[in-house]
Every structure is written in C-alpha cells, then in structure tokens.
Amino acid sequence: MTDIKLHKNNIIYEFYQHLLLNPKAVAFYIQKNGKEFNLDLFDKVSFSDLFDMTLVFAKNLVHRKLVGKRIVILHPPNKDVVALILAMFLVGAVPVFIDPNVGLKHLKICIKKSTADVLLTTPLLKPLIPLIYTETPRKTVISPEQLKKTGLEEDLSNSMTNFDCQNIAGVFFTSGSTGTPKGVIWTHKNIKGQLDLLKQLVAPGKESTQLALFPLFLIYGPLLGHSTVWLKFNLSKPINIAAKTILNFLQSNKIDYTFGSPIVWKNLLSYCSKKSEYIPNMKVALCGGAPLDLGVINKIQDKITQGNFYITYGATEALPISYYKSSSVHCATKVHGVLLGEKFKGVNVKIKASSKEVNVIPSCNYRFGEILVQGDHVTKGYIHEPVDTSEKSTSCTSFHYTGDYGYLDDNNNLWYYGRGKHAIQSGNSIYYPVPIEALVKNIIGTVFCTIYVKEEKLFLILEKRQFSKMGVSEETLIKKINNRISHSKICFSEVLFFPKKFPVDRRHYSKLDRSKIQKWASKKIAL
C-alpha cells in the first residue's frame, strides 16, 4: 500500500483514513451470479485493493492531461468505474453524472450543457455515441480499460496537496422530473457536508455493512468506511430491482443499513404482504427521492423486524435536508401536507412567505411559503444556468430556494405542500395538489390521484383503469370523498378520468408529472 499525503479538504481523505485503520477490510462484496446470497461466496474487494485501483486510474488521468477536465459517465457502474470516479476526486478531474433514464432528448441536452471534454463509456456502447452526441467538434470517447495502464511514474502530489474545499468534485444532473435537467455543481465541501449529515443516521466505519440499492451509495460506502454489498441489479432502474432477491439476501445476512427509492420499498412491501414475509436483519432502512404516503410508511415499518425506517427529504441541490423515523410519527389529523420531519443538525431551514395575499387551499395555520435551506451541503448553483437560486442573508451566507412549499409546525417538523410550479391559482385562491391528494388517498387507498381547478371548480383526476376497479359510481365516490373531507372546506365538483397510466418521473417512479396532467385536464374541460 502506498503511503501518501492527502489534503483534508479532498473528499478522498475520508476514504484513506478508513483504509489506514483496516486495509484488509472489505470495501465491496460483489454478487457473482445473482443466485448466491451468502456473503462468503461473493467476490471481495478490500479497501487496500480499491485504493490501489484508484491510484492506477489517477496516474492515467494525470498522464492523459485530464486533470480539471469534465468527464461524462456513460458507463454502467462496476468496480472499475467506482475506482475511476474516486481517482477523479483524488486528482481533480470532474465526473459528470446524468440519470440514464432521462431519455435520449434530455441526454443530448445534458451532454451539451455539461461542456464536457470526454465521454466515458463501454466499447459496446461506443458505436452509439454519434447518435447521443451530434455536436462538433467531437468529444474524446474513452473506456475504463484505456485508463488502466500500470507502471506510470506520474507525480500526484501537486494534484493532491494544492487543494481547495470549493474545488468542483462533480456535476450531478437533476432527473428533469419537474422540468429540464440542470447540472448541479457539487464541491468537495458539499459532499463532505452530505456525509456528515448522513452520519447522524448511519455510524461511520465500525465495520458497518450497507446494501446498495441506489447508485450514489456505491461511492458513499467507501467514503464512510463501510463494506458495500453489490447485488446483480441494474441500480439505475429501481423499478426493476427484484423484491424477492432483496428479501432472500436479507434473510441470509445481517445488514446495518440500506437506502432505496420509494418504488423499491413499495415493491418490497407488496411482495412481503403477498407472501406473509417480514424484512429481517436490518438496523436502518432509508428512503428518499420522493414522498411516500403515511399509510405505506407505517406498513413498511411494521414489516421491518429489527430496525427503523427513515424517510429523508432533499434535492440534488441540497441533499439531505430533513428526516423522520416512522415509528415516532404522531400526526394530528388536522395537519395538512406530507410530513418531511425534523431538519438534520447543521442544516438551517426557513420559510419565505409570499408577499402576495392569496388564500392557500387547504388552509394552513402556520407561516406558509417556500422552503429555503442553508448548510455546507447546499450547492452554489448550476453550470451555465442564468437562474439565481440563492438569497443573501444578513450574515452574507446564502439560502437555497428549493421551489418546494410548506411550513414548520409547533414541533419544528417540516411539512410539504408540493412544488410551487404545480400549484393552481384560481381567483384569489391557490390550490396545492399534494395535501389534497393526501386527504383523498386516506379515503380511496394509495392509488395515484391528483386535482385540477378551473374557475374555482375543483376536479378530482383518477386513472380510468383504477377507477374501474373501485366498483362504485362517480356520483357515489364524489359524495363519499366530500363528506369525509368537509372539515377541510374542500369540495369536488366531478371526476376526470385520465385515459392512460399517470406519467411519473423516470428515476424514482413515484413523482407525478402534475404539469402534464394539468395540461391534459385543461384541454379536456375546454372540449
């Protein structure tokens, strides 16, 4: 193992300190064939081995003069790709991460916006690059195999010692589920801030083992000093992560924690409910990326026999912001919205009320407005975007405008009313779909629903196929809902039936594309 000096501001310093404590500790357990579930039968990569791989890639990056260059990651994650990303952090090359589910149109936009110098991909996908990137001049296309040359005598000291915590660590594009994807700049300080917040729920080091169900945690694992289990899943497609495989693995091994998208937990809950099974051997179960219904949250907690289920809230620009433990949730029935929980220690949250006098529906007895957040993990902005996303306070530090609206209750818990762009103004009132949807779901179950408003006439929108399964008439359903939510002073006029499945985001498969649904409803009513 090479003895090197690393600057404390470089995020790889965290990884290296864990390495020094126990070089032979397992960094990755990698499933071989998708059928074995005993960790003893998995391929193993030690912290020492992973760091040696990282150094090889780092020397190749320096040799090819890629320090400071942006490199778009268009390669499925494997141990080489993770080591290469760590090498980029080490020497100051900048990985650019784009959700592979954004679609070809947005993928092209993201690559163009990134102004990247290099595309990293597999030899198999290399022939498709001309379809993905059509601009001139052409970008350099490489694969990890081309950056594995050994025996290079490149000096890494300059890259590792001349370092600033505000150096760009990576560019992470948003999913585009609420608009066009934007390239968010993450600095080394931002990532360290994220890890420090995560440590409030998950203890660093101490021979902890995590099950990776989200790609980012393949990188976070080594930085936290944890052993990471890597099952044969396509982590970029959470909807296809097999609940049966997760359960089989957890029944065979003790896992300290995992993080999964809402769709992963929904599918696991559905499978466990059908098979009368429980989720064993897990201390901390984390969920984030999109809201979950409180009823679903409590059902998942009931299935976890030895640990706690935590819901986290955040955004690519500020990750994470708040959390709550499902077993400690006590919600007053008159409180509206989706519970986001208490803020992490070290995170400052405030509510910026609108100066415009409007009637918020459902009504809110607390200071209501846009959620603003401040902390080391809050990013400075986007690449090549003219949008100002921060507000200067009196202390000359900045708050990030999340675009989400809600309030803080008497217990300082944060509640969510939804994206500002999804609110519907009619007359002197603004209707927020999320809390109204939550009220309706408590009556009709957890099926997707949303609303539309025209001239203060409130419409409930349901998928036609879901309504047909309810076995009730439209008139009976509307009457039942209106009777149950009369205390909220909300009254539906009629139901609109969306002809297809509701459009949802391509990352978590849980966020409704309300803008698209509202546009459809506007045309439907105009007919």
PAMAR-644197 format. One record per residue (C-alpha): residue in three letters; x, y, z. Coordinates in steps of 0.1 Angstrom, whole numbers, plus 2048, in hexadecimal, padded with zeros to 3 digits. Example, Ala and Ser with C-alpha at 12.3 -4.5 7.8 and 13.67 -1.06 7.14 Angstrom:
residues 2
Ala87B7D384E;Ser8897F5847;
END
This chain:
residues 527
Met800800800;Thr80E8227F6;Asp81483B812;Ile80885C805;Lys7FE87E813;Leu7DB88A80C;His7CC8AC812;Lys7B08AB82C;Asn79A8BF814;Asn79A8A37FA;Ile77D88C800;Ile79486E7F9;Tyr7A587781B;Glu78686782C;Phe78B847818;Tyr7B084681F;Gln7AC849844;His79582B845;Leu7AF81882F;Leu7CB81F848;Leu7B6811865;Asn7B07F0854;Pro7BF7EB830;Lys7B17C882D;Ala78D7D1836;Val7757C981A;Ala76B7E8806;Phe7547D57EE;Tyr7427B37EF;Ile7387AD7CB;Gln71F7927C3;Lys72B77A7A8;Asn70D76A798;Gly6EE7797A8;Lys6E57597B9;Glu6FD7577D6;Phe6F476A7F5;Asn70F76080E;Leu72877D810;Asp745763813;Leu73E7597EF;Phe73F77D7E1;Asp75D78C7D0;Lys76F7A37E8;Val7827C37E2;Ser7967D0800;Phe79B7F5809;Ser7C07F0800;Asp7B87E07DE;Leu79E7FC7D6;Phe7B88177DF;Asp7D28077CA;Met7BA8067AC;Thr7B282B7B4;Leu7D78347B2;Val7DC823791;Phe7BE836782;Ala7CB856792;Lys7ED853781;Asn7DC84C760;Leu7C686B763;Val7E588076A;His7F887074E;Arg7DC877735;Lys7DA89B742;Leu7B689674D;Val7BA8A876E;Gly7A08C476F;Lys78D8B6752;Arg7688AC754;Ile76188774C;Val73D87C746;Ile73785A755;Leu72484573B;His72F824749;Pro71C80C75F;Pro72B80B782;Asn7447F078A;Lys7627EF7A1;Asp7797FF786;Val76181C781;Val75E8227A7;Ala7848217AA;Leu78783978C;Ile76E85279C;Leu7828517BC;Ala7A18587A8;Met790876798;Phe7888837BB;Leu7AC87D7C4;Val7BE8907A9;Gly7A38AA79F;Ala79389C780;Val76D8A2780;Pro75588677B;Val73389076C;Phe71687A777;Ile6F6878761;Asp6D886376A;Pro6D784874F;Asn6B1849751;Val6AE86D744;Gly6A8862721;Leu6BC869701;Lys6B088D6FD;His6B9898720;Leu6D988371F;Lys6E5897701;Ile6DC8B8713;Cys6EF8AD732;Ile70E8A471F;Lys70E8C570C;Lys7088D972C;Ser7248C773E;Thr73E8D5726;Ala7508B472E;Asp7718AC71D;Val76E88671F;Leu75386B71E;Leu75A84C732;Thr74882E724;Thr74A80971C;Pro7587FB6FB;Leu7367ED6F6;Leu72580F6F8;Lys7408226E6;Pro73081E6C3;Leu71182F6D0;Ile72384F6DB;Pro71D8606BA;Leu6F885D6C0;Ile6FB86B6E3;Tyr7138876DC;Thr70F8986BA;Glu7218B96C1;Thr7438C26B2;Pro75F8C06BB;Arg75C89C6C6;Lys7648946EA;Thr77E87B6F4;Val76F8596FB;Ile781841713;Ser77A822727;Pro78881874A;Glu79E7FE739;Gln7B181A728;Leu7B982A74A;Lys7C880B75A;Lys7EB80D74E;Thr80380376A;Gly82780E771;Leu82183376B;Glu838849780;Glu821867780;Asp82487E79F;Leu8038827B0;Ser80F8997CC;Asn8068B97BA;Ser7E28AF7B4;Met7DE8A27D8;Thr7EE8BD7EC;Asn7E48DD7DA;Phe7C08DA7E3;Asp7A28EF7EC;Cys7828E27FC;Gln76F8F77E2;Asn77E8E37C5;Ile7648D37AF;Ala7618AE7B8;Gly7468A679F;Val7288B178B;Phe70789F792;Phe6EA8A577A;Thr6C78A6789;Ser6AF88C77C;Gly69A8A5769;Ser67A89877A;Thr66F8BB781;Gly67F8CC762;Thr69E8CB74C;Pro6BB8BA75E;Lys6D58D276D;Gly6F98CB774;Val6FE8D1799;Ile7228D97A5;Trp72D8C47C3;Thr74D8CF7D4;His7638BA7EB;Lys7548CF808;Asn7318C67FC;Ile7388A17FC;Lys7498A181E;Gly72B8B582B;Gln71489A81D;Leu72887E82E;Asp72989084F;Leu70389384E;Leu6FE86F844;Lys714865862;Gln6F8871879;Leu6E485286E;Val70083A864;Ala71F837879;Pro73F83A864;Gly75881D863;Lys755804880;Glu7537E7867;Ser7307F185B;Thr7227E083D;Gln70A7F1825;Leu6F57E2809;Ala6F77FA7EB;Leu6D57FF7DB;Phe6DE8217CD;Pro6FC8297B7;Leu7098477CB;Phe70E8307E9;Leu72881C7D6;Ile73E83B7D9;Tyr7328457FC;Gly73A82280A;Pro760824808;Leu75F849812;Leu74D83F832;Gly763821838;His748808833;Ser7477E6822;Thr72F7E9805;Val71B7CC7F8;Trp7167CD7D2;Leu6FA7B67C6;Lys6F67AF7A1;Phe6DD7CB79B;Asn6DB7E7782;Leu6DA80279D;Ser6D181C784;Lys6AF80B77F;Pro6A18097A2;Ile67F7FD796;Asn6907DD78A;Ile6A37D67AA;Ala6947B47B5;Ala6837B47D7;Lys68878E7D9;Thr6AD7917D5;Ile6B07AD7EF;Leu69C798808;Asn6B0778801;Phe6D078B808;Leu6C479B828;Gln6B877A835;Ser6DB76C831;Asn6F078A83E;Lys6F17A5857;Ile6F17C8848;Asp6F67E885A;Tyr6E47FF842;Thr6D880481F;Phe6CA82180A;Gly6AF81C7F0;Ser6978307DA;Pro6728307E4;Ile66A8177C8;Val6837FE7D6;Trp6727FF7F8;Lys64F7FE7E9;Asn6587DF7D5;Leu6697CF7F3;Leu64A7D6809;Ser6337C87EE;Tyr6487A87EC;Cys64A7A3811;Ser6247A9815;Lys61C78F7FB;Lys634775809;Ser62D77E82E;Glu652784832;Tyr66679D847;Ile6867B1841;Pro6A07A4859;Asn6C47AC862;Met6C57D185A;Lys6CC7ED873;Val6C580C85E;Ala6AF80E83F;Leu6B182F82D;Cys69A83C812;Gly69C85C7FD;Gly69686C7DC;Ala6718717DD;Pro6558727F7;Leu644853805;Asp621851812;Leu62084E838;Gly60B82E836;Val62681E820;Ile64282A837;Asn63181A856;Lys62B7FA844;Ile6507F8839;Gln65B7FE85D;Asp6447E2869;Lys6567CA851;Ile6797D485E;Thr67F7BD87C;Gln6A07CB88B;Gly6A57EE87E;Asn696810877;Phe68981E856;Tyr695842850;Ile686859835;Thr69F874829;Tyr697894816;Gly6AF8A7800;Ala6B78B07DC;Thr6D58AE7C5;Glu6DD8D27CF;Ala6DA8CB7F5;Leu6DD8A77FF;Pro6D189F81A;Ile6BB8B882C;Ser6A58A6845;Tyr69A884851;Tyr683871868;Lys68184F877;Ser66083E86F;Ser65C82E891;Ser65C8518A1;Val64286188A;His62487089B;Cys610885883;Ala5F389B88D;Thr5D5894876;Lys5D18B986F;Val5F48BD863;His5F68BE83D;Gly6118B4825;Val62D89A825;Leu643897843;Leu66889E83B;Gly67389C85F;Glu68E8AE873;Lys6AB8BF863;Phe6CD8AF866;Lys6E58BF880;Gly6FA8D886E;Val6DE8E0855;Asn6CC901856;Val6A9902848;Lys691920846;Ile670927835;Lys66E94581E;Ala64A95081D;Ser63C9607FD;Ser6359867FE;Lys6169807E9;Glu5F697C7FD;Val5E695B7F1;Asn5D0941801;Val5E4920804;Ile5D09017FF;Pro5D08EB814;Ser5D290782F;Cys5F1908844;Asn5F3917867;Tyr61991A866;Arg631931854;Phe62E923831;Gly645928814;Glu66491C800;Ile67C906812;Leu69F915814;Val6BD902820;Gln6E190A82A;Gly6FF8F4833;Asp7218E7827;His70F8CD811;Val6FC8E87FE;Thr70A8ED7DC;Lys71390E7CC;Gly70090B7AC;Tyr6FE8FC789;Ile7168FA76C;His70E914751;Glu6ED91D761;Pro6E2941764;Val6CA938780;Asp6D29477A2;Thr6C992D7BC;Ser6D593D7DC;Glu6CB9597F4;Lys6E596D806;Ser6DE97182B;Thr6EC98B843;Ser70997484C;Cys714973827;Thr70D94D826;Ser6F494080C;Phe6D392D80E;His6C99177F2;Tyr6A591B7E4;Thr6998F77E1;Gly67A8FF7CC;Asp6668EA7E6;Tyr64B8F97FB;Gly6408F181E;Tyr6448FB843;Leu6538F3865;Asp63B8E6880;Asp63C8EC8A5;Asn6558D08AA;Asn66C8DF88F;Asn6638C3877;Leu6648CC852;Trp6448C583D;Tyr6428C4817;Tyr6268D3801;Gly6388CC7E0;Arg64B8DE7C5;Gly6429027C0;Lys63E8FD79B;His6238E37A0;Ala60D8F97B5;Ile5EE9057A3;Gln5E19297A7;Ser5BC92F7A2;Gly5AE9517AC;Asn5BE95B7CD;Ser5C69387D7;Ile5E49217D1;Tyr5DD8FC7D1;Tyr5F98E47DB;Pro5F48C17CD;Val60A8AD7E5;Pro5F68B2806;Ile5D58AF7F4;Glu5E288E7E4;Ala5EC882807;Leu5C9888814;Val5B98757F7;Lys5D28587FA;Asn5C885381E;Ile5A584C811;Ile5AB8397F0;Gly5CC8287F8;Thr5EE82E7EB;Val5E68307C6;Phe5F384E7B3;Cys5DC86C7B1;Thr5E08917AC;Ile5CB8B07A6;Tyr5C38CC78E;Val5B18ED794;Lys59E90277B;Glu58C922786;Glu58D9157AB;Lys57C8F57A0;Leu5908D87AE;Phe5958B879A;Leu5A38977A6;Ile5B888578C;Leu5BB85F78D;Glu5C9845776;Lys5AC836763;Arg5B9812769;Gln5BC81878E;Phe599826791;Ser58A80877F;Lys5997F279B;Met5878067B7;Gly5657F87AE;Val5538187B7;Ser5418337A2;Glu55185579D;Glu5358667B0;Thr53984E7CE;Leu55E8537CE;Ile55C8797CE;Lys54287A7E9;Lys5578637FF;Ile5768777FB;Asn565899800;Asn55488C820;Arg57588082E;Ile5898A0827;Ser56E8B982F;His5838C584D;Ser59D8D1833;Lys5848E8822;Ile58C8D6801;Cys5718CA7EA;Phe5768B77C9;Ser55E8BE7AC;Glu5658A0797;Val57E88578C;Leu59488776D;Phe5A1865761;Phe5C5865753;Pro5C584C736;Lys5E883E73D;Lys5FF83775A;Phe60985776B;Pro62B86375F;Val64586077A;Asp66A86977E;Arg68385176E;Arg69A85078C;His6848477AA;Tyr66483E798;Ser6518507B4;Lys64E8757AA;Leu62F87D795;Asp636894778;Arg61A8AB783;Ser6228C5769;Lys61B8AC74D;Ile5FB8A075E;Gln5EF8C4764;Lys5F58CC73F;Trp5E08AE735;Ala5C48B874D;Ser5C48DC73F;Lys5BE8CF71C;Lys5A48B5729;Ile58F8CF73A;Ala5918E771C;Leu5818CD705;
END
